[in-house]
Amino acid sequence: MEKTIREDCITIFKAGIKAVDSYQAVKTHLRVEGNYLVVADQKYKLTDFDHIYAIGAGKATASMALALEEIMGDRLNSGLIIVKYGHLSNLKKVTIVEAGHPVPDEAGFQGAQALLELAQACGKDDLIICLISGGGSALLPLPVSGISLKEKQETTRLLLNCGANIHEINTIRKHLSRIKGGGLAGIAYPSTLISLILSDVIGNDLDVIASGPAVADKSTFEDCVKIMERYNLFAKISDTVRTHLQEGAAGKREETPKPGSPIFKRTSNVIIGSNIQCLEAAEKKAKELGYNTLIISSFVEGETREAARVHSAVLKEIINSGRPLPLPACIISGGETTVTIKGNGKGGRNQEFVLAGGIEIAGWAGASVFSAGTDGTDGPTDAAGAYADWRMFDKARKSGLDPYHYLANNDSYHFFKKIEDLIITGPTNTNVMDLRLLIAK
């Protein structure tokens, strides 16, 4: 039974991924009709533009750029995108810069500088098509004057490790950046700027996805100060970053561009893929495989271990009483949880979810847990996620492993590697947060 359920999970996961393929998403939402470029429900007369450029950042933007090149043909002059190392496509006109994620690096800094210069050189008769997907924040590290890349790297590490959610992390990122939080729109103005966005944030908030480079920013320096205080980070960050945020909250620094700013008059943002599309496709496949299905939510966030306990409780209830679904059942959820790192192990939120869930369902015959990142990368690992069932403890015992020890040390990667239950997919050409499956047979 184990092999069948595990294979079913992978089949369902792949169906979800296929539904939010970034290449196909661009093809669906952008096309050329005669002398017009059609983007969603908007039309742009191509002869109105002297030049057309592509820019962007994110894990899935290489395949997005490939689709754009095919659609635009000779109309596209050139471009530049920044991707995570290894997330590549064979492009002809758009230059690819590979850079660090989730912690930014020098390659990302140089790429962001080049992207900024390209956007600055454009005029009112030029069109910029901006491709954005998850990971764009880390891949566009262009700190405000006075803050070094090293300081931004350390601030990012602290935020990633403290349990802050993506909304909180990106609020800080926007206020330390020249290009995020609407900065790109200001740099590109008065060019026409169209952003095609693959959403990797809960609620699809445009100003949060990749820290909203072309979107009016609703957050403030005051919000930044509250976040830093909430996680007790002011004593840990550099004096320069702390002073910048505090002076901003005191009105001594210029805020990020806000709604109503004229720089957004020639800017449009279109979401071309999201987590709920992935979940719905996964549900369809699960039904085809014979499961009774229920999508809990695409808004799941909070501490990973707590989310695992709640999901596991639902699974136990199904096995015990047939509520809310009769057997065989497949519970599906999305969103993005966070891990407060206290150990020194290796892992990611999906692997930790499965380890915590595997502990909870131990002995509940027929229960299985699967969780994976839709981008194919879970934290700083080569795994997308992991799989576990009610016999996880038996497998661990045979290998001399204590699941509780690995969970306490945030070392889910090495645990699942040793029992051969990592899910490794490689880059998937998309990024719409996570997909979790809880199956009872």
N, C-alpha and C positions, 0 to 999 in steps of 0.2 A: 504493500500500500504506500509506503514511504516514497518509492521512486515515482509512482503514478501521481501523487499529490505534488511532489516537487516539480515534476515535468509540467503538470497543469499550471502551477504558479508561474513558471517561466513562459509558457504559452500565453497566459493571460497578460503578463507583463509586456511581452513583445507586441501584443495587440494594442495595448495602451500607448506604447511608444510609437507605433506606426501611425496612430491617429494624430499625433502632434509632431510628425516629422517636419523639421524646419524648412527643408527644401520644398516640400509639397505645400507647406503653409504659405510661402511666398508666392508660389505659382497660383494658389487659390485666390489670394487677395490682391494681386497686382498683375496687370496685363496691358498690352498695347493694342489699341483699336484705331487703326488708321493713323491719324495725326495726333491722337490723344493717349495719354497715360491714364489708366483707370486704376485708382487705389480705393478699394472698398466701394463706397458710393460717391467718390469724388473724381472729377475729371480735370486733367491738366493738359493744356495745349502745348505740345512738345516744341513747336516753333517759337514759343515765348521764351525759350531758354537758350542761352549761348553755349553753356556747358552743363553736363550732368555728371555728378561725382557720387561715389559710394563711400561711406565711412561706417564705422561701427565697432562694437566690442561685445564679447560674450562667448561662451563655450560653443554655441551653435551657429555663430555667424559665418563660418566658412561655407557651410552648405547653403545658408541663406544667400550669400554672395554669389555662389555658383548659379542658383536659380535666377538671381537678378541679372547676371551676365547673359544668361541664355535669353531672358525676356527682352532686355534692352539692346543686345547686339552692339552694332557700331555706334549707337546713340550714347552709350556710356563711355565717357572719356577716360577715367581712371578712378582709383580709390585706394583706401587703406582700412584694414580691419585688424583688431587685436584679439587673439584667441588664446585659450589655455594651451600649454605645450601639448602637441600631439593631436589637437583637434583641427585637422586640416582638410582641405579640398584642393583640387587641381584648378587653380584660377588663372585666367589669362590677363585680365586688366587690373584686377584689384590685388594690391600687395598685402600679404599676410605677415603680421608680426606675432610671434609666439612669446608669451609672457607668463608670469607666475600667478597662481590662484590656489587657495584663497588669500594668501598673503602676497601683496604686490612686490614686484622686483624692479631692478634697473631696466630690464628690457621693456616692461610695461610703461615705465616712466618715459623712456625714449619714444616708444610708440605713441603714447598720449600726446607728447610734445609735437610729433610729426602730424598727428591727426588734427590738433589744434591749428597748426600752421596751414594745413590744407583748407580747413573751414574758414580761417581768417582771410585767405586769399580770394574767396568767392565773393561775387558781387550780387546786386539785386536782380540781374538777369541770369543767374545760375540756379540750378536745382541740386540740392543735396539729398540723397536718399540714405537715411541712417538706419542701420541694422542693429537691433539690440536684443540680447538674450541674457539669461541668468549668468552671473559671473562678470558682467560688465563693470560693476563697481571696482572690483579688485584689479581688473585689467585696464582701468583708466586712472592710474595713480598720478595725478598732477596737482601736488599740494599748493596751497596758497603761499604767497611770498612770506618767507621767514620760517617756514616749517619744512624740514628735510624729509626725504623719502624714508630714511631710517626711522624718524619719529612717527611717520605715518604707518610704517610697518609694525612698529611696536604697539601703537594704539589699536591697530587692526587685530593683532594677536590677543591683546587683552579683552577686546570686545567679543571675539570668537570664543574665548575660553571661559567667560564669566557667565554664560547662559543668556545673554541678551538676544532678543529676536531680530529678524532681518529689518523690521521697521526701525528699531532702535539703532542698530548698527549703521544703517544707511543714513539716518538723521545726522549722525556724527560725521560720516564720510562726506556728506553734502557740504557741511560747514567747514571742512578742511580742504576743499577742492576748488580748483579754478574751472573745472569742466562739468562737474555734477551739479545737481540741484538747479537745473535751468541754465547753467553756465554755458553749455554748448550752444543753446539758442541765442544767447547774447553774443557769442563769438561769431556765429554764422550770419546773424542779422546784417543786412536786409535780404539775404538769400531766401529762397523758398526751401523749407526744410521739412521733409516727410520722414517720420520714424515708423518702421515696421517692427513690432515688439512681440517677442515670445515671452510670456509672463512666467516668472518663477517666484511670485510673492502672493501671499494670501490676500484675497479680495481684488487682485489685479490692480492695485493702486499704481497709477502711472508714475507718480512722483517717487515711488519706492523702487520700482523695477530698474536695476542697474543704477540706482540713486538718481533717476530722472534727469539725464543730461539735457533733454529738450523740453522739460515740463516745469511749469510753475511750482515752486516749492511751498508747501503748506507748513512745514516745520520751521522752527526758529532756534536761535542761539540759546534762548531760555530753555527750550526742550532739551538741548544738548547738555546743559548744566544739570538738569534734573536726572537725565540718564546716567551721567557720570556719578552723581551722588547716590543714585539708586543701587549701583553696583560697586560703590566704594572704590572708584577708579582714579579719583583726582590725585590721590597720594602716589599712584603708580605711573601715571603718564608724565611726559616731560614737562618742564616748566613752560616751554614755548607753547605747547598745545593747550595746557591749562589756562595760560594767560590769554591766548587767542579766544578761547570759548567764553571765558569770564568777561573779557572786554566786549565781546560781541553781545552777550546778554545785557551788558550795561549800556548798550547803544553806541559803543565806541568803534565798532566794526560794521562795514556795510553788510546788510543781510543778503541772503540769496534772493534771486528774482521771484516776485510774488504774483499771484493771479491778478490779471488786469494790466500787467506790464506790456508796453507796446512791442517788446522784442518777440512776443509770441503770436503776433498778428499774421505772420507768414509761416507759421509752424502747425503741423498736424501730427497726431500720434494715433496709430492704429494697432490694436492688439490682434495678432494673427494666430495665437495658440495659447491655451491655458490648461491648468490642472484638471478642471472638471471635464474637459474634452477627453483627456487621457482616461479618467475614471469611467466615463460612460462607455468608451470603447472596450475597456477591460471588463466591465459588467456584461456587455454584449457577448464577448468571447466566453466568459464564465457560464452564461446561460446556455451557449452552444455546447459547452462541455457537460451540461446536465446539472449545474448547481442552481439552487435557489439563492438569489442574490439580494444584497442591500448595500447601497452606497450610504455610509454614515455621514460623511462630510468631506469637503475639500478645504475646510478651514481649520484642520487640526494643527494646533501649535502647543507651546509649553514644554515643560521638561519631558524628555524622551521616556524616561523610566515610568513616570506617572501615566503618560499616554499608553504605554505598553500594558500597564496594569488594568486600565479601563477597557482597552480593546480585548484583553484576555478574559476579563470578566464577562463581556458579551459572548465570547466564544463558549465559555463554560455554561452560560445560561442556555445557549442553543442546544448543547449536548445534554443538559440536565432536563430541560422542559420543552424544547422545541420552539422557544420564543427568543427573538422575534421572527425566526425562520425555522422551518423544518429541515431536517437532514436530507440530502447533503447540502451544506450551506457555504456560501462565500461572502464574507463581509469585506467591503472595500472602503478605503479611506485615502485621503491625500493631504496636502498641506506640507508643513515643514516644522518639525520639532527642534528643540535645542538641547545641547548637552553642557552641563556645568562640569568642567573637567577638574577632577581632584586627584586622579592618578597620573602615572607617567607612561601608560600604555599607548596603543595605536588602534584607531577605529574611526567610526563615523556614526552619525545619528541613526542611520538605518540598521547598521550592525548591532549597535547598542540596543535599539528597540527590539530586535529579534532575540538577543541574548536575554534581556529582561523578560520578554514575552515567553521565551522557552522555559525559563525558570517557573513562571506562573502556571503554565499549562502542563507541567511535568505530571505524568500519570493519567492525564485526561485522554483516554484512548480516542484516536481519530482526529485530534486537534493539531493544527499546523499553523505556523506564523511565517510570513514572508514580507520583507520590506526592502525596497531598492530606490536609489536616486535615478530619476529619469534621464539624467545626463550621463549615466554610466560610471559616475565617480562619487563615492561616499567618503567625505572628509579627505584627509591626506593619504588615501590608499588607492590601490588599483582595482578595488572591488566596488560594485554598484550597491551591494547590500549582502543579505544573508538569508538563510532558510533554517528553520528548526521545527521539530515536531515533539510530540509527547514523550518520545524516547531519547531526547537530547541528553539527559543525565546518564543514560546507559552508555551512549557513545562516548561521553566525556570520561566516564569511569574507566572504560577500557583503555583509554589513552592516559589515564592518571591525571585528569584535569578536574579542577574545582570551578564550576561556572560562577559561583559567588565571588571567588577571588578575582577572576578576570573582569567581572562587572565592576567590582570595587576599584579596580586599577584602570578603568576605561580602556581595557585591552581586548575588545571584542574581535578585532581583526585576527589576532594570533590564535584566539580560541577557535574561531570558525575555520581558520586555515588548517589547524591541526585535526579537526574532525571532518574536514573536506566539505564544508557547507557554505563557503563563500559563493556569492553570485558575481561572476566576472563577465562583463559584456564588452568592455572597451567603450570608446566614445560612441554615443548614440545619435548624434546630430540633432539633439533637442535638449531642452532643459525647462521642465515645468514642475519643479519641486519633486515630491516623492509619491510612490504608490505602495500602499500596504494591502496585503491580502491575509485574511484569517479564515482558514478553511476547516470545516468539521465534516467528517464522513461517517 
